[in-house]
């Protein structure tokens, strides 16, 4: 078995770009790059907002707010990973240990490989979708290639609503700014997609390990144990240790992603309603197709991101419940009373479900996703009323 992780190898190749690696020089360069570039872009957003703060520019101000929140969300995710890099390294080590354990059983290998293949497909879809989103968002401005010599032009159009602290005097300089802006947005979206793909891969890994645990519980009968020349005590201990490792793994994911989820809940609620506002108000304007193409995929990926986090929490919660059901459904009645009583502790522990939370204040479930959409719809109504 050559594979040693549920996380796609493409993700591992991209991690050094985002300041998540063991090489200290690459780590330092990457982190300085992200901090400096995003801080500069956010400063340019602030300049634009302060210069154009009026009711006549409400549409553009909302567009600027969307871009500001999107960049802030990316740097918040990266900083959370930088702070918890040791926790992430511990998670990767646990994944490798699980794959090494799976190598001892063909059935375990099949279960783990199945989850890994699902993870690969989801990762590929996420990365492609996030890249296409930026291409659609930026292409209109890049193709237009505004003429800076046009004296009637009030301001130069950029991909984002920015006010640069320097003047652009030549056409080549303007094109260079657009290209750098486009490439940086591609990297930002890949960073956001990578964080989301890692979460899904880790949750799917837990799901695979729970499936393996359920299989072990189903095989916990005196006849099966005797055929494998194992004792009930050893088999039960193996099951308990596997359950403890799953719990530890889940707690590490919670520590790594809880602050990210909190920022995501706050920002995505505002982003969804703001992007919805841009799409609705663009209807009937001369550039309606350009605005819809620009915002629709961005709106889709923002909703998808919120759904990914909430679905991951729901999936983890449901899979953890299955441990208790599998323990109760195993052939415990064929065991000796002193052996079957040990299984009670597994049932009791499984009643405390594994969860993902937003800042340890709110569980991430599909109900939470519904509440995000409900709140976004309410805020959208307010924005439309303010227009």
Phi, psi and omega in degrees: 000114185274330184285141182231010182204148174283337180285136181299142181294335176298322178298317179297325179292330183273341185303318178300331178296335185253018176074027179238089181197177182266339180286116187294324181292313178297319179300315182294315181297316182296315183292320177297319179301312183292318181295314184292312184293315181289325176297321179294316180296318179295325176295320177294324174298317180298318179298319179295315182297316182291328182282327186251023183286094176199159182294335180292334182255027186301319180300312181293326179293321177294321176298318178296320179298319179300313180295320179299313181294322180297316179291321178297322180294321179296311182293329177295319178297315182294318179297321178298320177290322179297317180294323184255032183296326177295321177296321178295320177296323177295321178297316179297323178294320178296321178297317179297318178299319180297319179292325176295322177293323180295333182297343181279352183218131180295322180295318178297321178298317180296318180295316181292320180294323178299315179293323180294322178294320176298317179299318179298315181296316180296317180299315180298317180296317181298311183295319179294315181298318181293324178291315179298324179300315180290322177300315179293325182290325188261336193297326181301313181290321183293317180292322180300319176047068186303147179273112184286347178279353180288111184288340181280349182285124182292313179209153180286136177280131174244169179300313174259163176281098185234153170236101185285143181280009177224161182267148178250117188251341184238156180295320180295323178294319179297316178297322179297319178297317179297317181295316179296321178296317179297312181296321180293323178291325174300314180296319179298316181291324176295323177297314179296317179294323179296316179299318180293319181294323178296318179300312180297320180297318181291322178292320176296326177297316177299318178301319177295320179293325177291323176298319177296317178299320178295322178296318179297320179295322179294333181269004184278075176227152181303324182293314181294319180297320182295321180296329181266004178057041175243157178264158178300320182297315180295317180296319179293319178298320178298319179294316180297317179297321178296318179296318178296321179294322177296318179296316178298318179299316180296319179295324177294319177297318179300316180296323183285325191251353186296318179288324176299317180295324179296314178297319181297317180299317182290315185284319184291329176298316178289322180295316182298315181289324180291316178293322175299321177297316180297321180291315183294315183286341178286338181295127181097351179271162181298326182258039185298318182294319179298317181292320181292316177298322182293320189260336190294314179292324176299316177298319181295313181293327177294317175296319180297321180297314177298320180295321181301312181295317182290321179293323178299316177295319178295317180298315181296319180296314181292320180294324181291329177294329183294337179296315179295318178296318181294323179294317180292329183276350180287170185279057181292336181289346176269356180268164174290150182306320182292332178278320182291331180296333179296327181293338178299325180294325177294318179296317180297317182291326181288342177291340173267094189294152173286135184222159166246138183233161173261100181063025181059023180248338187209130178289141177272111178220174176296332175295324177295321178297319178298323179292325176298313181296322179295315179294321179296320177297322178294315179294326178298319177299322179294316181298318179296326178289330181281342185300000000 
